[in-house]
Amino acid sequence: MYGSGVPSLFDHLFAIVLAVLFPIRAALFGYRRLSEADAQDVPRVRMWLYRQGIAIQWSLTAVAIVLWTTQRREWSLLGVVPKFTWALLGVAVGCAIIVPYVLVQRRKALDDEEALARLRQQMRNIERMMPRSDDEARWFGRLALTAGICEELLYRGYLLWYLTSLMAVVPAVALASAVFGLGHVYQGPRGIALTAAVGVFMSAAYLLTGSLYACMAIHAMMDLHAGHMARAAFRREEVADAPAAPEPTIV
């Protein structure tokens, strides 16, 4: 199933874009611009990053699909052919158990100031990336859905196919997950490690189910959840830090 076909020169070049150029862009030309922006300019740069991220990921996905089409490869090798397997049923049952639990924990956290404070501390290095306004939340949602679809197709579907044409599955998963983690270098060492671990989990889910759709759904839900919690935590802090309105003067 995996590693069939021979990569072309264009596949080698595209793999370099995914493994090298994309992480460099994220580190040097993406989040860095946001981190260096003046406080009053942060909302504008944040929206710019959301829109740029959506455009870049869909553009890369389009390139991958064009390469796949021109090489006349089997779409199942890219993971985009639905496969209804026992493994997929197991993942669905797992999600049906975990998602309600996460929703309950989220409600508890939103009512717990200490939990929100811990969350703010954990996400402090990407604070400027997280949405605040309703409009930002909508664009972040679009970015989360884009990441769920595009990053899974690129880093689990395409890159795993490419790497397994050159090496065994286990090192291919390890390398693809490391590259995926480095693509989130703006989140710092802890963020890189966590994202790489998510990459390993998603790769395992993909290998077990035989298609990317479960991975895409899980990935998008994780990003949406993170964005919602971060927005709630940081907005709560901003409200608490805002100066109190002056009392009316009686004359």
FIKOLZA-1660 file (N, C-alpha, C; in steps of 0.1 Angstrom, whole numbers, plus 5000, padded with zeros to 4 digits):
% residues 251
   i   px   py   pz ch aa at
   1 5008 4988 5000  A  M  N
   1 5000 5000 5000  A  M CA
   1 5009 5012 5000  A  M  C
   2 5019 5013 5009  A  Y  N
   2 5027 5025 5010  A  Y CA
   2 5040 5023 5003  A  Y  C
   3 5045 5034 4997  A  G  N
   3 5058 5034 4990  A  G CA
   3 5058 5029 4976  A  G  C
   4 5046 5026 4971  A  S  N
   4 5045 5022 4957  A  S CA
   4 5048 5034 4947  A  S  C
   5 5054 5031 4936  A  G  N
   5 5057 5041 4927  A  G CA
   5 5071 5047 4929  A  G  C
   6 5076 5053 4919  A  V  N
   6 5089 5059 4920  A  V CA
   6 5087 5075 4920  A  V  C
   7 5093 5082 4930  A  P  N
   7 5092 5096 4929  A  P CA
   7 5099 5102 4918  A  P  C
   8 5093 5113 4912  A  S  N
   8 5100 5120 4901  A  S CA
   8 5108 5131 4906  A  S  C
   9 5115 5138 4897  A  L  N
   9 5123 5150 4901  A  L CA
   9 5114 5160 4908  A  L  C
  10 5102 5162 4903  A  F  N
  10 5093 5172 4909  A  F CA
  10 5089 5167 4923  A  F  C
  11 5088 5154 4925  A  D  N
  11 5085 5149 4939  A  D CA
  11 5096 5153 4948  A  D  C
  12 5108 5151 4944  A  H  N
  12 5120 5154 4952  A  H CA
  12 5120 5169 4956  A  H  C
  13 5117 5177 4946  A  L  N
  13 5117 5192 4949  A  L CA
  13 5106 5195 4958  A  L  C
  14 5094 5189 4956  A  F  N
  14 5083 5193 4965  A  F CA
  14 5085 5188 4979  A  F  C
  15 5092 5176 4980  A  A  N
  15 5095 5171 4994  A  A CA
  15 5104 5181 5001  A  A  C
  16 5114 5187 4994  A  I  N
  16 5123 5197 5000  A  I CA
  16 5115 5209 5004  A  I  C
  17 5105 5213 4996  A  V  N
  17 5096 5224 5000  A  V CA
  17 5089 5221 5014  A  V  C
  18 5084 5209 5015  A  L  N
  18 5076 5206 5027  A  L CA
  18 5085 5204 5039  A  L  C
  19 5097 5198 5036  A  A  N
  19 5106 5194 5048  A  A CA
  19 5115 5205 5052  A  A  C
  20 5118 5214 5043  A  V  N
  20 5128 5224 5046  A  V CA
  20 5123 5239 5045  A  V  C
  21 5118 5242 5033  A  L  N
  21 5114 5256 5031  A  L CA
  21 5102 5260 5039  A  L  C
  22 5092 5251 5040  A  F  N
  22 5080 5255 5048  A  F CA
  22 5083 5257 5063  A  F  C
  23 5091 5249 5070  A  P  N
  23 5095 5252 5083  A  P CA
  23 5103 5265 5085  A  P  C
  24 5112 5268 5075  A  I  N
  24 5120 5280 5075  A  I CA
  24 5111 5292 5074  A  I  C
  25 5101 5291 5065  A  R  N
  25 5092 5302 5063  A  R CA
  25 5084 5305 5076  A  R  C
  26 5079 5294 5082  A  A  N
  26 5072 5296 5095  A  A CA
  26 5080 5302 5105  A  A  C
  27 5093 5299 5106  A  A  N
  27 5102 5304 5117  A  A CA
  27 5106 5319 5114  A  A  C
  28 5109 5322 5101  A  L  N
  28 5116 5334 5098  A  L CA
  28 5106 5345 5092  A  L  C
  29 5096 5341 5085  A  F  N
  29 5088 5350 5078  A  F CA
  29 5073 5350 5082  A  F  C
  30 5070 5341 5091  A  G  N
  30 5056 5340 5095  A  G CA
  30 5054 5345 5109  A  G  C
  31 5055 5337 5119  A  Y  N
  31 5052 5341 5133  A  Y CA
  31 5062 5352 5138  A  Y  C
  32 5074 5352 5132  A  R  N
  32 5084 5363 5136  A  R CA
  32 5078 5377 5134  A  R  C
  33 5071 5378 5123  A  R  N
  33 5065 5391 5120  A  R CA
  33 5055 5395 5130  A  R  C
  34 5048 5385 5135  A  L  N
  34 5037 5388 5145  A  L CA
  34 5044 5391 5158  A  L  C
  35 5054 5384 5162  A  S  N
  35 5061 5386 5175  A  S CA
  35 5068 5399 5176  A  S  C
  36 5072 5404 5164  A  E  N
  36 5079 5417 5164  A  E CA
  36 5070 5429 5162  A  E  C
  37 5057 5427 5160  A  A  N
  37 5048 5438 5157  A  A CA
  37 5045 5446 5169  A  A  C
  38 5042 5459 5167  A  D  N
  38 5038 5467 5178  A  D CA
  38 5024 5462 5183  A  D  C
  39 5022 5464 5196  A  A  N
  39 5009 5459 5202  A  A CA
  39 4997 5463 5195  A  A  C
  40 4996 5476 5190  A  Q  N
  40 4984 5480 5183  A  Q CA
  40 4983 5474 5169  A  Q  C
  41 4994 5469 5164  A  D  N
  41 4994 5463 5151  A  D CA
  41 4992 5448 5151  A  D  C
  42 4992 5442 5163  A  V  N
  42 4991 5428 5164  A  V CA
  42 4978 5422 5157  A  V  C
  43 4966 5428 5160  A  P  N
  43 4954 5422 5153  A  P CA
  43 4955 5421 5138  A  P  C
  44 4960 5432 5132  A  R  N
  44 4961 5432 5117  A  R CA
  44 4971 5421 5112  A  R  C
  45 4982 5420 5119  A  V  N
  45 4992 5410 5115  A  V CA
  45 4987 5396 5117  A  V  C
  46 4979 5394 5128  A  R  N
  46 4974 5381 5132  A  R CA
  46 4964 5377 5121  A  R  C
  47 4955 5386 5116  A  M  N
  47 4946 5382 5105  A  M CA
  47 4954 5379 5093  A  M  C
  48 4964 5387 5090  A  W  N
  48 4972 5385 5078  A  W CA
  48 4979 5371 5079  A  W  C
  49 4983 5367 5090  A  L  N
  49 4989 5353 5092  A  L CA
  49 4979 5342 5089  A  L  C
  50 4967 5344 5095  A  Y  N
  50 4956 5334 5093  A  Y CA
  50 4953 5333 5078  A  Y  C
  51 4951 5344 5071  A  R  N
  51 4948 5343 5056  A  R CA
  51 4960 5338 5048  A  R  C
  52 4972 5342 5052  A  Q  N
  52 4984 5337 5045  A  Q CA
  52 4985 5322 5047  A  Q  C
  53 4983 5317 5059  A  G  N
  53 4984 5303 5062  A  G CA
  53 4974 5295 5054  A  G  C
  54 4962 5300 5053  A  I  N
  54 4952 5293 5045  A  I CA
  54 4956 5292 5030  A  I  C
  55 4960 5304 5025  A  A  N
  55 4964 5304 5011  A  A CA
  55 4976 5295 5008  A  A  C
  56 4986 5295 5016  A  I  N
  56 4998 5287 5014  A  I CA
  56 4995 5272 5015  A  I  C
  57 4987 5268 5025  A  Q  N
  57 4984 5254 5026  A  Q CA
  57 4975 5248 5015  A  Q  C
  58 4966 5256 5011  A  W  N
  58 4958 5251 4999  A  W CA
  58 4966 5251 4986  A  W  C
  59 4975 5261 4985  A  S  N
  59 4983 5261 4973  A  S CA
  59 4992 5249 4972  A  S  C
  60 4998 5246 4984  A  L  N
  60 5007 5234 4984  A  L CA
  60 4999 5221 4982  A  L  C
  61 4987 5221 4987  A  T  N
  61 4978 5209 4985  A  T CA
  61 4975 5208 4970  A  T  C
  62 4972 5219 4964  A  A  N
  62 4969 5219 4949  A  A CA
  62 4981 5214 4941  A  A  C
  63 4993 5218 4945  A  V  N
  63 5005 5213 4939  A  V CA
  63 5006 5197 4940  A  V  C
  64 5004 5193 4952  A  A  N
  64 5005 5178 4955  A  A CA
  64 4995 5171 4946  A  A  C
  65 4983 5176 4945  A  I  N
  65 4972 5169 4937  A  I CA
  65 4976 5170 4922  A  I  C
  66 4982 5181 4917  A  V  N
  66 4986 5182 4903  A  V CA
  66 4997 5171 4901  A  V  C
  67 5007 5171 4910  A  L  N
  67 5018 5161 4908  A  L CA
  67 5012 5147 4908  A  L  C
  68 5003 5144 4917  A  W  N
  68 4996 5131 4917  A  W CA
  68 4989 5127 4904  A  W  C
  69 4982 5137 4899  A  T  N
  69 4974 5135 4887  A  T CA
  69 4982 5133 4875  A  T  C
  70 4993 5141 4874  A  T  N
  70 5001 5141 4862  A  T CA
  70 5009 5127 4862  A  T  C
  71 5012 5122 4874  A  Q  N
  71 5019 5109 4874  A  Q CA
  71 5010 5097 4874  A  Q  C
  72 4997 5100 4873  A  R  N
  72 4987 5089 4872  A  R CA
  72 4988 5079 4883  A  R  C
  73 4990 5083 4895  A  R  N
  73 4991 5074 4906  A  R CA
  73 4978 5070 4912  A  R  C
  74 4977 5059 4919  A  E  N
  74 4965 5055 4926  A  E CA
  74 4962 5064 4937  A  E  C
  75 4950 5069 4938  A  W  N
  75 4946 5079 4948  A  W CA
  75 4946 5072 4962  A  W  C
  76 4944 5059 4962  A  S  N
  76 4945 5053 4975  A  S CA
  76 4959 5054 4982  A  S  C
  77 4969 5056 4973  A  L  N
  77 4983 5057 4979  A  L CA
  77 4985 5071 4986  A  L  C
  78 4976 5080 4983  A  L  N
  78 4976 5093 4989  A  L CA
  78 4967 5094 5001  A  L  C
  79 4959 5083 5003  A  G  N
  79 4951 5083 5015  A  G CA
  79 4937 5090 5013  A  G  C
  80 4933 5093 5001  A  V  N
  80 4921 5100 4999  A  V CA
  80 4909 5092 4994  A  V  C
  81 4911 5078 4994  A  V  N
  81 4900 5069 4991  A  V CA
  81 4894 5064 5004  A  V  C
  82 4881 5066 5007  A  P  N
  82 4876 5062 5019  A  P CA
  82 4876 5046 5020  A  P  C
  83 4880 5042 5032  A  K  N
  83 4881 5027 5035  A  K CA
  83 4874 5025 5048  A  K  C
  84 4863 5017 5047  A  F  N
  84 4855 5014 5059  A  F CA
  84 4861 5001 5065  A  F  C
  85 4869 5002 5075  A  T  N
  85 4876 4991 5082  A  T CA
  85 4873 4990 5096  A  T  C
  86 4877 4979 5103  A  W  N
  86 4875 4978 5117  A  W CA
  86 4883 4988 5124  A  W  C
  87 4895 4991 5119  A  A  N
  87 4903 5001 5125  A  A CA
  87 4896 5015 5125  A  A  C
  88 4890 5018 5114  A  L  N
  88 4883 5031 5114  A  L CA
  88 4871 5031 5124  A  L  C
  89 4864 5020 5125  A  L  N
  89 4854 5019 5135  A  L CA
  89 4859 5021 5149  A  L  C
  90 4871 5015 5152  A  G  N
  90 4877 5017 5165  A  G CA
  90 4881 5031 5167  A  G  C
  91 4886 5038 5157  A  V  N
  91 4889 5053 5159  A  V CA
  91 4877 5060 5161  A  V  C
  92 4866 5057 5154  A  A  N
  92 4853 5064 5156  A  A CA
  92 4848 5062 5170  A  A  C
  93 4849 5050 5175  A  V  N
  93 4844 5047 5189  A  V CA
  93 4852 5054 5199  A  V  C
  94 4866 5055 5197  A  G  N
  94 4874 5062 5205  A  G CA
  94 4871 5077 5206  A  G  C
  95 4868 5083 5194  A  C  N
  95 4864 5097 5194  A  C CA
  95 4851 5099 5201  A  C  C
  96 4842 5090 5199  A  A  N
  96 4828 5091 5206  A  A CA
  96 4830 5091 5221  A  A  C
  97 4840 5084 5226  A  I  N
  97 4842 5084 5240  A  I CA
  97 4850 5096 5245  A  I  C
  98 4861 5100 5237  A  I  N
  98 4870 5111 5242  A  I CA
  98 4863 5125 5240  A  I  C
  99 4856 5127 5229  A  V  N
  99 4851 5140 5226  A  V CA
  99 4841 5145 5237  A  V  C
 100 4832 5137 5242  A  P  N
 100 4823 5142 5253  A  P CA
 100 4831 5145 5265  A  P  C
 101 4841 5137 5268  A  Y  N
 101 4849 5139 5280  A  Y CA
 101 4857 5152 5279  A  Y  C
 102 4862 5155 5267  A  V  N
 102 4869 5168 5265  A  V CA
 102 4860 5179 5267  A  V  C
 103 4848 5178 5261  A  L  N
 103 4838 5189 5263  A  L CA
 103 4834 5192 5277  A  L  C
 104 4833 5181 5285  A  V  N
 104 4830 5183 5299  A  V CA
 104 4842 5190 5306  A  V  C
 105 4854 5185 5303  A  Q  N
 105 4866 5191 5309  A  Q CA
 105 4868 5206 5305  A  Q  C
 106 4864 5209 5292  A  R  N
 106 4864 5223 5288  A  R CA
 106 4855 5232 5296  A  R  C
 107 4843 5227 5298  A  R  N
 107 4833 5235 5306  A  R CA
 107 4839 5238 5320  A  R  C
 108 4845 5227 5326  A  K  N
 108 4850 5229 5339  A  K CA
 108 4862 5239 5339  A  K  C
 109 4870 5238 5329  A  A  N
 109 4882 5247 5328  A  A CA
 109 4878 5261 5326  A  A  C
 110 4867 5264 5319  A  L  N
 110 4862 5277 5316  A  L CA
 110 4857 5284 5329  A  L  C
 111 4853 5276 5339  A  D  N
 111 4848 5281 5352  A  D CA
 111 4859 5281 5363  A  D  C
 112 4871 5277 5359  A  D  N
 112 4882 5275 5369  A  D CA
 112 4893 5285 5365  A  D  C
 113 4894 5295 5373  A  E  N
 113 4905 5306 5370  A  E CA
 113 4919 5300 5371  A  E  C
 114 4921 5291 5380  A  E  N
 114 4935 5285 5381  A  E CA
 114 4938 5277 5368  A  E  C
 115 4928 5269 5363  A  A  N
 115 4930 5261 5351  A  A CA
 115 4933 5271 5339  A  A  C
 116 4926 5282 5338  A  L  N
 116 4928 5291 5328  A  L CA
 116 4942 5298 5329  A  L  C
 117 4946 5300 5341  A  A  N
 117 4959 5306 5343  A  A CA
 117 4970 5297 5339  A  A  C
 118 4968 5284 5342  A  R  N
 118 4978 5274 5337  A  R CA
 118 4978 5273 5322  A  R  C
 119 4967 5274 5316  A  L  N
 119 4966 5273 5301  A  L CA
 119 4973 5285 5295  A  L  C
 120 4971 5297 5301  A  R  N
 120 4978 5309 5296  A  R CA
 120 4993 5308 5297  A  R  C
 121 4997 5302 5308  A  Q  N
 121 5012 5300 5310  A  Q CA
 121 5017 5290 5299  A  Q  C
 122 5010 5280 5296  A  Q  N
 122 5014 5270 5287  A  Q CA
 122 5015 5276 5272  A  Q  C
 123 5006 5285 5270  A  M  N
 123 5004 5290 5256  A  M CA
 123 5010 5304 5255  A  M  C
 124 5018 5309 5265  A  R  N
 124 5022 5322 5265  A  R CA
 124 5031 5325 5252  A  R  C
 125 5039 5316 5248  A  N  N
 125 5048 5318 5236  A  N CA
 125 5041 5320 5223  A  N  C
 126 5028 5315 5223  A  I  N
 126 5020 5317 5210  A  I CA
 126 5008 5326 5213  A  I  C
 127 5008 5334 5224  A  E  N
 127 4997 5342 5227  A  E CA
 127 4992 5351 5216  A  E  C
 128 5002 5357 5209  A  R  N
 128 4998 5366 5198  A  R CA
 128 4991 5359 5187  A  R  C
 129 4993 5346 5185  A  M  N
 129 4987 5339 5174  A  M CA
 129 4972 5336 5177  A  M  C
 130 4968 5336 5189  A  M  N
 130 4955 5331 5193  A  M CA
 130 4944 5342 5190  A  M  C
 131 4933 5338 5186  A  P  N
 131 4922 5348 5182  A  P CA
 131 4916 5355 5195  A  P  C
 132 4912 5367 5192  A  R  N
 132 4905 5375 5203  A  R CA
 132 4891 5378 5199  A  R  C
 133 4889 5386 5188  A  S  N
 133 4876 5391 5184  A  S CA
 133 4868 5379 5177  A  S  C
 134 4855 5382 5174  A  D  N
 134 4847 5372 5168  A  D CA
 134 4852 5370 5153  A  D  C
 135 4856 5381 5147  A  D  N
 135 4861 5379 5133  A  D CA
 135 4874 5371 5132  A  D  C
 136 4882 5373 5142  A  E  N
 136 4895 5365 5143  A  E CA
 136 4891 5351 5145  A  E  C
 137 4882 5348 5154  A  A  N
 137 4878 5335 5157  A  A CA
 137 4872 5327 5145  A  A  C
 138 4865 5334 5137  A  R  N
 138 4860 5328 5124  A  R CA
 138 4871 5325 5115  A  R  C
 139 4881 5334 5113  A  W  N
 139 4892 5331 5105  A  W CA
 139 4901 5320 5110  A  W  C
 140 4903 5320 5124  A  F  N
 140 4910 5309 5130  A  F CA
 140 4904 5296 5127  A  F  C
 141 4890 5296 5128  A  G  N
 141 4883 5283 5125  A  G CA
 141 4886 5278 5111  A  G  C
 142 4886 5288 5101  A  R  N
 142 4889 5284 5088  A  R CA
 142 4903 5279 5086  A  R  C
 143 4912 5285 5094  A  L  N
 143 4926 5280 5094  A  L CA
 143 4927 5266 5100  A  L  C
 144 4920 5264 5111  A  A  N
 144 4920 5251 5117  A  A CA
 144 4915 5240 5107  A  A  C
 145 4904 5243 5100  A  L  N
 145 4898 5233 5091  A  L CA
 145 4908 5231 5079  A  L  C
 146 4915 5242 5075  A  T  N
 146 4925 5241 5064  A  T CA
 146 4936 5232 5069  A  T  C
 147 4941 5234 5081  A  A  N
 147 4952 5226 5086  A  A CA
 147 4948 5211 5087  A  A  C
 148 4936 5209 5092  A  G  N
 148 4932 5195 5093  A  G CA
 148 4932 5188 5080  A  G  C
 149 4927 5195 5069  A  I  N
 149 4927 5188 5056  A  I CA
 149 4940 5188 5049  A  I  C
 150 4946 5200 5048  A  C  N
 150 4959 5201 5040  A  C CA
 150 4971 5195 5047  A  C  C
 151 4973 5198 5060  A  E  N
 151 4985 5193 5066  A  E CA
 151 4985 5177 5067  A  E  C
 152 4973 5172 5068  A  E  N
 152 4972 5157 5068  A  E CA
 152 4975 5151 5054  A  E  C
 153 4970 5158 5044  A  L  N
 153 4972 5153 5030  A  L CA
 153 4987 5155 5027  A  L  C
 154 4993 5166 5031  A  L  N
 154 5007 5168 5028  A  L CA
 154 5017 5160 5036  A  L  C
 155 5015 5160 5049  A  Y  N
 155 5025 5154 5058  A  Y CA
 155 5022 5139 5061  A  Y  C
 156 5010 5135 5061  A  R  N
 156 5007 5121 5063  A  R CA
 156 5005 5114 5049  A  R  C
 157 4997 5120 5040  A  G  N
 157 4995 5113 5028  A  G CA
 157 5007 5114 5018  A  G  C
 158 5011 5126 5014  A  Y  N
 158 5021 5128 5004  A  Y CA
 158 5035 5124 5010  A  Y  C
 159 5039 5131 5021  A  L  N
 159 5053 5129 5026  A  L CA
 159 5055 5115 5030  A  L  C
 160 5045 5108 5036  A  L  N
 160 5048 5094 5040  A  L CA
 160 5049 5086 5028  A  L  C
 161 5041 5088 5017  A  W  N
 161 5043 5080 5005  A  W CA
 161 5057 5083 5000  A  W  C
 162 5062 5095 4999  A  Y  N
 162 5075 5098 4994  A  Y CA
 162 5086 5091 5002  A  Y  C
 163 5085 5092 5015  A  L  N
 163 5096 5087 5024  A  L CA
 163 5096 5072 5024  A  L  C
 164 5084 5065 5023  A  T  N
 164 5084 5051 5023  A  T CA
 164 5088 5045 5009  A  T  C
 165 5089 5054 4999  A  S  N
 165 5095 5049 4987  A  S CA
 165 5111 5049 4988  A  S  C
 166 5116 5055 4999  A  L  N
 166 5131 5055 5001  A  L CA
 166 5135 5048 5013  A  L  C
 167 5126 5045 5023  A  M  N
 167 5130 5038 5035  A  M CA
 167 5119 5030 5040  A  M  C
 168 5121 5023 5052  A  A  N
 168 5111 5015 5058  A  A CA
 168 5100 5024 5065  A  A  C
 169 5089 5018 5068  A  V  N
 169 5078 5026 5074  A  V CA
 169 5081 5033 5087  A  V  C
 170 5088 5026 5096  A  V  N
 170 5090 5032 5109  A  V CA
 170 5099 5044 5108  A  V  C
 171 5111 5044 5102  A  P  N
 171 5119 5056 5101  A  P CA
 171 5112 5067 5093  A  P  C
 172 5104 5063 5083  A  A  N
 172 5096 5073 5075  A  A CA
 172 5086 5080 5084  A  A  C
 173 5079 5073 5093  A  V  N
 173 5070 5079 5102  A  V CA
 173 5077 5089 5111  A  V  C
 174 5089 5084 5116  A  A  N
 174 5097 5092 5125  A  A CA
 174 5101 5105 5119  A  A  C
 175 5106 5104 5106  A  L  N
 175 5112 5116 5099  A  L CA
 175 5100 5125 5095  A  L  C
 176 5089 5120 5090  A  A  N
 176 5078 5128 5087  A  A CA
 176 5072 5136 5099  A  A  C
 177 5072 5129 5110  A  S  N
 177 5067 5135 5123  A  S CA
 177 5076 5146 5127  A  S  C
 178 5089 5143 5126  A  A  N
 178 5099 5154 5130  A  A CA
 178 5098 5166 5121  A  A  C
 179 5096 5164 5108  A  V  N
 179 5094 5175 5099  A  V CA
 179 5082 5183 5102  A  V  C
 180 5071 5175 5106  A  F  N
 180 5058 5182 5110  A  F CA
 180 5060 5190 5122  A  F  C
 181 5068 5185 5132  A  G  N
 181 5071 5192 5144  A  G CA
 181 5078 5205 5141  A  G  C
 182 5089 5204 5132  A  L  N
 182 5097 5216 5129  A  L CA
 182 5089 5226 5121  A  L  C
 183 5078 5222 5115  A  G  N
 183 5069 5232 5108  A  G CA
 183 5062 5240 5118  A  G  C
 184 5062 5237 5130  A  H  N
 184 5056 5245 5141  A  H CA
 184 5067 5250 5150  A  H  C
 185 5078 5254 5145  A  V  N
 185 5089 5258 5153  A  V CA
 185 5086 5271 5161  A  V  C
 186 5077 5279 5156  A  Y  N
 186 5073 5291 5163  A  Y CA
 186 5067 5288 5177  A  Y  C
 187 5063 5276 5179  A  Q  N
 187 5057 5273 5192  A  Q CA
 187 5068 5269 5203  A  Q  C
 188 5081 5269 5199  A  G  N
 188 5091 5266 5208  A  G CA
 188 5094 5251 5209  A  G  C
 189 5104 5248 5217  A  P  N
 189 5108 5233 5218  A  P CA
 189 5097 5224 5223  A  P  C
 190 5089 5229 5233  A  R  N
 190 5078 5221 5238  A  R CA
 190 5068 5219 5227  A  R  C
 191 5065 5229 5220  A  G  N
 191 5055 5228 5209  A  G CA
 191 5059 5219 5198  A  G  C
 192 5072 5220 5195  A  I  N
 192 5078 5211 5184  A  I CA
 192 5076 5197 5189  A  I  C
 193 5080 5194 5201  A  A  N
 193 5079 5180 5206  A  A CA
 193 5065 5175 5206  A  A  C
 194 5056 5183 5211  A  L  N
 194 5042 5179 5212  A  L CA
 194 5036 5177 5198  A  L  C
 195 5039 5186 5188  A  T  N
 195 5034 5185 5175  A  T CA
 195 5040 5173 5168  A  T  C
 196 5053 5170 5170  A  A  N
 196 5059 5158 5165  A  A CA
 196 5052 5145 5170  A  A  C
 197 5048 5145 5183  A  A  N
 197 5041 5134 5189  A  A CA
 197 5027 5132 5183  A  A  C
 198 5021 5144 5180  A  V  N
 198 5008 5143 5173  A  V CA
 198 5010 5137 5159  A  V  C
 199 5021 5141 5153  A  G  N
 199 5024 5135 5140  A  G CA
 199 5025 5120 5140  A  G  C
 200 5032 5115 5150  A  V  N
 200 5033 5100 5152  A  V CA
 200 5019 5094 5154  A  V  C
 201 5011 5100 5162  A  F  N
 201 4998 5095 5164  A  F CA
 201 4989 5095 5152  A  F  C
 202 4990 5106 5144  A  M  N
 202 4982 5107 5132  A  M CA
 202 4987 5097 5121  A  M  C
 203 5000 5095 5121  A  S  N
 203 5006 5085 5111  A  S CA
 203 5001 5071 5115  A  S  C
 204 5001 5068 5128  A  A  N
 204 4996 5055 5132  A  A CA
 204 4981 5053 5128  A  A  C
 205 4973 5064 5131  A  A  N
 205 4959 5063 5127  A  A CA
 205 4957 5061 5112  A  A  C
 206 4965 5068 5104  A  Y  N
 206 4965 5067 5090  A  Y CA
 206 4968 5053 5085  A  Y  C
 207 4979 5048 5091  A  L  N
 207 4984 5034 5087  A  L CA
 207 4974 5024 5090  A  L  C
 208 4967 5026 5102  A  L  N
 208 4957 5016 5106  A  L CA
 208 4944 5016 5098  A  L  C
 209 4939 5029 5096  A  T  N
 209 4926 5030 5089  A  T CA
 209 4927 5030 5074  A  T  C
 210 4939 5033 5068  A  G  N
 210 4941 5032 5054  A  G CA
 210 4936 5045 5046  A  G  C
 211 4931 5055 5054  A  S  N
 211 4927 5067 5047  A  S CA
 211 4929 5079 5057  A  S  C
 212 4929 5091 5051  A  L  N
 212 4932 5103 5059  A  L CA
 212 4920 5109 5066  A  L  C
 213 4908 5105 5063  A  Y  N
 213 4897 5112 5067  A  Y CA
 213 4895 5113 5082  A  Y  C
 214 4898 5102 5089  A  A  N
 214 4897 5103 5104  A  A CA
 214 4908 5112 5110  A  A  C
 215 4920 5112 5104  A  C  N
 215 4931 5121 5108  A  C CA
 215 4927 5135 5106  A  C  C
 216 4921 5138 5094  A  M  N
 216 4917 5152 5091  A  M CA
 216 4907 5157 5101  A  M  C
 217 4897 5149 5105  A  A  N
 217 4887 5153 5114  A  A CA
 217 4893 5155 5128  A  A  C
 218 4901 5146 5133  A  I  N
 218 4908 5147 5146  A  I CA
 218 4916 5160 5146  A  I  C
 219 4925 5162 5136  A  H  N
 219 4934 5173 5135  A  H CA
 219 4926 5186 5136  A  H  C
 220 4915 5188 5128  A  A  N
 220 4908 5200 5128  A  A CA
 220 4901 5202 5142  A  A  C
 221 4896 5192 5148  A  M  N
 221 4889 5193 5161  A  M CA
 221 4899 5198 5171  A  M  C
 222 4911 5192 5171  A  M  N
 222 4922 5196 5181  A  M CA
 222 4925 5211 5179  A  M  C
 223 4927 5215 5167  A  D  N
 223 4930 5229 5165  A  D CA
 223 4919 5239 5169  A  D  C
 224 4907 5235 5166  A  L  N
 224 4895 5243 5169  A  L CA
 224 4894 5244 5185  A  L  C
 225 4896 5233 5191  A  H  N
 225 4895 5232 5206  A  H CA
 225 4906 5241 5212  A  H  C
 226 4918 5240 5207  A  A  N
 226 4929 5248 5212  A  A CA
 226 4927 5263 5210  A  A  C
 227 4921 5267 5198  A  G  N
 227 4918 5281 5196  A  G CA
 227 4907 5286 5205  A  G  C
 228 4897 5278 5207  A  H  N
 228 4886 5282 5216  A  H CA
 228 4891 5284 5230  A  H  C
 229 4899 5275 5235  A  M  N
 229 4903 5276 5249  A  M CA
 229 4913 5288 5251  A  M  C
 230 4922 5289 5241  A  A  N
 230 4931 5300 5242  A  A CA
 230 4924 5314 5242  A  A  C
 231 4914 5315 5233  A  R  N
 231 4907 5327 5232  A  R CA
 231 4900 5331 5245  A  R  C
 232 4894 5320 5251  A  A  N
 232 4887 5323 5264  A  A CA
 232 4896 5326 5275  A  A  C
 233 4908 5320 5275  A  A  N
 233 4918 5322 5286  A  A CA
 233 4924 5336 5285  A  A  C
 234 4928 5340 5273  A  F  N
 234 4934 5353 5271  A  F CA
 234 4924 5365 5272  A  F  C
 235 4912 5363 5267  A  R  N
 235 4902 5373 5269  A  R CA
 235 4899 5375 5283  A  R  C
 236 4898 5364 5291  A  R  N
 236 4895 5366 5305  A  R CA
 236 4906 5374 5312  A  R  C
 237 4919 5372 5308  A  E  N
 237 4930 5379 5314  A  E CA
 237 4929 5394 5310  A  E  C
 238 4925 5397 5297  A  E  N
 238 4924 5410 5293  A  E CA
 238 4913 5418 5300  A  E  C
 239 4902 5411 5303  A  V  N
 239 4891 5418 5310  A  V CA
 239 4896 5420 5324  A  V  C
 240 4903 5411 5330  A  A  N
 240 4907 5413 5344  A  A CA
 240 4917 5424 5345  A  A  C
 241 4926 5426 5335  A  D  N
 241 4936 5436 5335  A  D CA
 241 4931 5450 5331  A  D  C
 242 4919 5450 5325  A  A  N
 242 4914 5463 5320  A  A CA
 242 4911 5473 5332  A  A  C
 243 4914 5485 5331  A  P  N
 243 4912 5495 5342  A  P CA
 243 4897 5496 5344  A  P  C
 244 4894 5497 5357  A  A  N
 244 4880 5499 5360  A  A CA
 244 4874 5512 5355  A  A  C
 245 4862 5512 5352  A  A  N
 245 4855 5524 5347  A  A CA
 245 4854 5534 5359  A  A  C
 246 4857 5547 5356  A  P  N
 246 4856 5556 5367  A  P CA
 246 4841 5558 5372  A  P  C
 247 4840 5559 5385  A  E  N
 247 4827 5561 5391  A  E CA
 247 4821 5575 5386  A  E  C
 248 4808 5575 5384  A  P  N
 248 4802 5588 5380  A  P CA
 248 4803 5598 5391  A  P  C
 249 4806 5611 5387  A  T  N
 249 4807 5622 5396  A  T CA
 249 4794 5628 5398  A  T  C
 250 4791 5630 5411  A  I  N
 250 4778 5636 5415  A  I CA
 250 4780 5651 5417  A  I  C
 251 4773 5659 5410  A  V  N
 251 4775 5674 5412  A  V CA
 251 4762 5680 5416  A  V  C
% end
